[in-house]
Amino acid sequence: MIYRVLLVCMGNICRSPTAEVVLRHFIRINKLGDRVEIDSAGTHGYHVGEAPDSRTQRAASARGYDLSQLRARKVAMQDLDYFDLILAMDRSNLDNLQRMATPEQLAKIQLLMDYARNFEDEEVPDPYYGLGHGFDLVLDMVEDAAQGVVEAVAKKLDNA
């Protein structure tokens, strides 16, 4: 069984590609890489085909994550069927995903920060228009939540 996780923000150039690479890292170090597929997308198509924001790439690179090969894409209707877990970075994107979804698909759409252990925030703030430190905060939050996601996915795979 392959378990599929989609991470979603607005433009797919800051938060969700960061979350994709960070989650992929934690999946790999927990030896689940051959059983879990991870991708990211945006609810809007503003940046389709573009690489992640240079500030995002710089912040991620400083922690050993490489986002250079990723390209932004927009969430497609078939993603809602294909993925087992769809994690939005904030309420706005959660609402957009829920409006797209059928009643059967709604249960698989959640907030990434529902899986956080050390942060009580329910949303990963969009660093795009802010100052540079926002990209590091995104990494802190995503690294925290990714560990909770790995734990939950491992349980699902064990029970499959």
Secondary structure, DSSP 8 states (H G I E B T S, - for coil): --EEEEEEESSSSSHHHHHHHHHHHHHHHTT-TTTEEEEEEESS-TTTT----HHHHHHHHHTT---TT----B--HHHHHH-SEEEESSHHHHHHHHHHS-TTTGGGEEEGGGG-SS---SS----TTS-THHHHHHHHHHHHHHHHHHHHHHHHHHT-
